[in-house]
Amino acid sequence: MERVKKPSFYVLLGGLVAGTFDITYACTFWYLKRGVLPTRVLQSVASGLLGDASFTGGRRTALLGLALHYFIATSMAVTYFLFARRWSELWQKPWVFGPLYGVLLYGIMNYIVVPVAPNRPDVAPTTRARRNHTGRGRRRFGRDAAHCRGARRRRTRRR
């Protein structure tokens, strides 16, 4: 008999999986586009908290950026979980609502969070960068977070 895991396990798993795909995509994208090293990408995440000082902190600020990234990813998975408890369609159809949630997160992060960050870029994302991030990374983030929630529900019903 398989032991049913608590919802928190699946929410944390969703944050871990989605966060891993997201940061891997971001590091790969910026390395291929501009030769930006992963350390610098992670420092840019930490700069939301530390400002420009994050770029002189070496590995410490990169690790802080990684921790912040996973905190944000897990928070996004928790948010989806909380809404899915109220609206069952969210966990019944993760392949529909997960990508939509990812697009919503993209909009929030790029048009609300980043503009108020202390080191905000002077220009909005280019159309091509916006299409790449929305088309690949963010939809996948929402789908992965939603799918982990749906997997938990399906296992619970089998018992």
N, C-alpha and C positions, 0 to 999 in steps of 0.2 A: 504494500500500500504506500503510495507516494504522499509524503507530507506536504500539505498546502502551505506555501510561504505567505507571509504577511504582505499586505499591499506596499508597505514601505520598501520591501526588497525590490519589487518591480519598479517602483518610482526611482529608487537609487540606481537600479540597473539602467533604466531609461535615460537618466541624466549622464551616467557613465558612457553608455554607448553613443548617445547623441553628441555629447561633448567631445568624445574621441574622434568621431567622424568629422565634426565641425572644425576642431583645431588642426587635424591632419589636412583637411581641405584648405584651410586658411594658410597654413605653412607652405604647402605645396604650391598653391596659387601664387603667393607673393614671391616665392623663390623663383618660380618659372617666369613670372612677369617682370620682376625687377631685381632678382638676385638677393632678396632680403632673407637673411638667415632666420631660422625658427626662434632663436634667442631674442631677436629684435621684435618679432611678431608677438611673442609672449610679453616682452617689456612694454609693448604698446597697449596690451590689455592692462597691465599694472599702472600705466600712465593715467588711466581713468581715476585712479585713487591717489597716485603720487605726483602726477604732472610730469614735467620734463626730467625730473630727478630719476625717474625709473630707467632712463636710458644710460645712466652712468652707474647703475647698481650691479651690473654684471649678472651672474647666475642667480643671485638672491632675488633680484627683482623679476627675472624670468620665471623663477619658481613661484613667486607671489602671483604673477600673471597667470600661470597655469592653475594655481589654486583658485584664483578669482574666476577664471574661465569655467572650471568645473562647478564652482558654487553657483554661477549664473545658469549654467546648463541644467543643474539639478533643480534650481528654483523654477525654471521653465517647465521641467517635467512635473514638479509638484503642482504648479498652477494648472497644467492640463489635467492631472489626476483630480484635483479639487473640482474643476468644472465637469469632468466626466462623471463624478459621483452624482451630480445633479441632472445632467443631460446624458442619458445612456447612449444616444447616437454616437457620441464621441468615442466610446470604447467599442461599440458594435461595428463601426466603420472607420478603423484607423487609417486605411489607405485613402479615404476621402478627406477626413477632417484633419489628419496629421499634416499633410502638405499645406492645407489652408492655414493651419496654426503656424507652420513654419514661415509662410509668407507674412502673416501678421507680426511674428517676432522680428523678421527682417525689417519691416517698416518701423516698428518701435525702436529697435536698436539703431538703425541708420538715420532716422529722421527725428528722434526724440532724445535718446541716450547720448549718442555720439556728439550731436551739436552742443549739448550742455557740458560735455567733458572738458576738463581744464586744458587739454592739448588738442582740441578739436581741429580737424583739417579745415582749411580755408575754402575748399570747394566740395560740393556734393559728389557722391560716387558717379563715375562716368556711366553712360548708358550700358556700355558693354560690361563693365564690372558689376553693375546692378543686375544685369541679366544673368551673368555667371553665378553670382552669389544667390540670387533668388531661385534660378533654375536648378542649381545642383545642391548647394549646401543647405540652405534654409528649409527647402521642402523636405530634404532628407532628415534634417533635425526633427522637425515636427512629426514626420512619419515614424521615425525610430522611437521617439518618446511615446507616441500614441500606441505603437505596436506592442511595446512592453506592457502597457496598461491592458491592452486587449488580450494578450497572452495569459495574463493572470486571471482574467475573467473566464476565459475558455477552460483553463485547468480547473477552476473552482466548480464550474457547471458539470464537468465529467464525473465528479465524485458522487 
